[in-house]
Amino acid sequence: IIFYIYIFLLVGAGPSAQVCSLLGQPALPLLSAQKDINIGAIFSFHRSALLKMHPFTSEPEPTTCISFNLREFKFAQTLIFAIEEINNNTQLLPGVSLGYKIYDSCSSIALTILSVKKKENIFDILCIFFLQISHFATCACLSNRNIYPSFFRTIPSDYYQSRALVQLVKHFGWTWVGMVRSRSDYGNNGIAAFEEAAKQEGICIEYSEAIFKTDPQDQFLKTVEVIKKGTARVVLAFIALGDFVPLLKVISQHNITGIQWVGSESWITSRTLAETKEYSFLSGAVGFAIANAKLVGLREFLVNVHRDQEPNNELLKEFWETAFHCSFRNSGSGGCTGSERLAELQNEYTDVSELRIANKVYTAVYAIAHTLHNILKDIKSSTKIKIMDLSSQVLEYIGGVKFTIKTGEEIFFDASGDPVARYDLVNWQPVQDGSLQFKNVGFYDSSLPSEQHLQVNQEHVLWAGDSGQLPVSVCSESCPPGTRKAVQKGRPVCCYDCIPCGEGEISNGTDSSDCFPCDLEYWSNESKDRCVLKVIEFLSYTEIMGMVLCIFSFIGLLLTIIVSLLFYLHKETPIVRANNSELSFLLLFSLTLCFLCSLTFIGRPTEWSCMLRHTAFGITFVLCISCILGKTIVVLMAFKATLPGSNVMKWFGPLQQQLSVVFLTLIQMIICVLWLTISPPFPYMNLSYYRERIILECNVGSALGFWAVLGYTGLLSILCFVLAFLARKLPDNFNEAKFITFSMLIFCAVWLTFIPAYVSSPGKFTVAVEIFAILASSFGLLFCIFSPKSLLSLLSDPLVLLSTGCGGFCSVDRVSTRHSGLSVTISITAVLWTCIMYFLIKNDIDFLQLTKNGNLH
């Protein structure tokens, strides 16, 4: 629908008498008023034209238009209302009056073009210019200035409406929609723009059906079947009103309900649809409508239109008959009298509550008037424009026009000839009489910042089926946090499976397309929606393994102290004196440190604890091994001393033994000092062994220092073992070397086993293995070397053991008559205990007897 204007020269140029023979007779305007400057307009006063078969042998008869359109007639009257209002305004176009020539297109493209070409008066090209301003053409294609340089419009382009619809669909979370469109520029271009914007927002289209009002019934049935079979619960109808009505009739026959309709501005405020009860399934429909306005005085103007104003005007006659459902051809019942009052009617013509499109007609007239006002003002001043240049400069004038109409809306055009896009968000809600009303539930304004374009009052929206619950239209349910979307093969991106995030990955939002790995010190929680600090693992005093190791450490410490006390109380006895009491006490002291040393490996590693645990371990065990080595050498030297003429013991007396221990230990201390000075151990978070937790351990710092400490300890252990092994064949009366050999065998076996276990054990078990090695070797040394001597010290006469055992054995006869089973058990146990203890301390019993007989040097 377009307006066009043409200007008579103010000097009074007359009409041309020539008429183009190819165009035929000109089409006459149905409504006209000749003034200084005339505005031409084309409206669809009729909804359709009768189709006729033409033989092409003679000139075709004029086309007959049918089905009078009250809505379009109201638009034409709004144009006349605006023109008369401008003519009565002394501030706008003073001294110049506007006229109009209004044609009927009959909703036919061919007749529209014919009306434009067959203007009643054709003037010299220098005396007229042709400008098009539309109040209802929304196709985005018309914004192309290269193709349509003279086209302007007061209604927003579908470019904005399509994006507004995408924002609306996204706002309500509908990612799976069906579409029905007109098979025309309006529908094709609108849906194309919608699809482009929807793709960017992650909205998928299940189907897109195109229809036209002249399609056969089968096409409408096919479209209805597609809607019925579709899984999308939201259907966008970007369709012209005339194309939508035939489809709605078929839908109503098939009783399709539960669809949430989203409409374009062409039908979303159609009173005809809303008042048709068969279309009640449209209840809850939402869509964008051209912003509404209130034009003061328009209703009074509309109801004052009367046929008698132009008795010969057939259009006014047809209007009257349509408005009052009567006929001037009938004189009786059902005939029109002309005395009917439009003010008493309530129909689409007299209703001024919805002036959305009428306001755009009103705005278009004022845009022309303000443009002409600026042109004429410059012509009179002769400063900016000349009459000869008028036709080439008029587009610049209308492109720069800017004014405010009485509704308060500011009007101007952008570089594409489009106004600011402002829409009302309309919701169809039922009323008591069964019809539907339009309720504003938001708006869209492209002049606002992008994040504020769309404003929705969702609590006021009534959804499909008169439900207050927001419909859900998705191909796949939303993926919760902790999962990611995996697109189903061969389907749109909105159809996906929800895949749980992997270990150490999270997604903290709904419908995440990817899972994101946590930082090195963090790990995903159980629901995979949040990164939490990894569990820091170290051997703690509070856990069972730590407690058990502590208990064994204290047991070893307690036994060592008991043995030390026992040896101290019996220090004057031959068994203590003969076992080199100085080295024995020093060995017991070193074993005490070994048991305490194991406690430094338990607990959270710190800088000081890491340095202490390794150096304390190295020094205390070297001290221990040095004492055992000294005892081994004493045994060998003592045997050599019993030989005639041997004075070897004077070279390895008590002082030399103690100095050897100090010297050997000092070497280890020097190694530890160098280690701590060059590259000491330090606490270290091991992030590579486990992905889900952090091992807090002590890094040895210098590997050379660590293995030097272990190597030196192992060297002394091997030396001690070799010497003890060489002394294994000494006489049984004086053979402590067997116990030393056995203890060092245990010691070496434990530490040889420790190395692969230490390397392969994960996390806190590495520390547990090290503690176990310390405790096992310490207990081995304590039991193998000191347990026989301790038992001998406790028993004043070792032979009591034999009598005790024999007494238990002999007591069988005393209790056999009453408790034969128990007596046998007791007797066997006593005998076994006697045998074990005898073989355990046999050598020391012999040794003790020798000391009593004075046979020992």
Secondary structure, DSSP 8 states (H G I E B T S, - for coil): --EEEEE--TT---------TTT-S----SEEE--SEEEEEEE-SEEEE------SSS------EEEE-HHHHHHHHHHHHHHHHHHT-SSSSTT--EEEEEEE-TT-HHHHHHHHH--S----TTT----EEESS---GGGG-TTT-TTEEESS--HHHHHHHHHHHHHHTT--EEEEEEESSHHHHHHHHHHHHHHHHTT-EEEEEEEE-TTS-HHHHHHHHHHHHH---SEEEEE--HHHHHHHHHHHHHHT--S-EEEE-TTTTT-HHHHT-GGGGGGTT-EEEEE-----TTHHHHHHT--GGGSTT-HHHHHHHHHHHT-BTT-SSTTB--S---GGG--STTT--S--HHHHHHHHHHHHHHHHHHHHHHHHHHTSS--GGGHHHHHHHHHHT-EEE-TTS-EEE--TTS----EEEEEEEEE-TTS-EEEEEEEEEETTS-GGGSEEE-GGG--BGGGBSS-----SS----TTEEEEE-TTS-TTSEEEEE--TTEE--STT-SS-EE--TTEEE-TTSSSEEE-EEE---TTSHHHHHHHHHHHHHHHHHHHHHHHHHHTTTSHHHHTT-HHHHHHHHHHHHHHHHHGGGGSS---HHHHHHHHHHHHHHHHHHHHHHHHHHHHHHHHHHHTSTT--GGGGS-HHHHHHHHHHHHHHHHHHHHHHHHHS--EEEEE-SS-SSEEEEEEE-S-HHHHHHHHHHHHHHHHHHHHHHHHGGGS-GGG-THHHHHHHHHHHHHHHHHHHHHHHH--THHHHHHHHHHHHHHHHHHHHHHHHHHHHHHH-SSTTHHHHHHHHHHHTHHHHHHHHHHHHHHHHHHHHHHHHHHHHHHHHHHHHHHHHHHT---
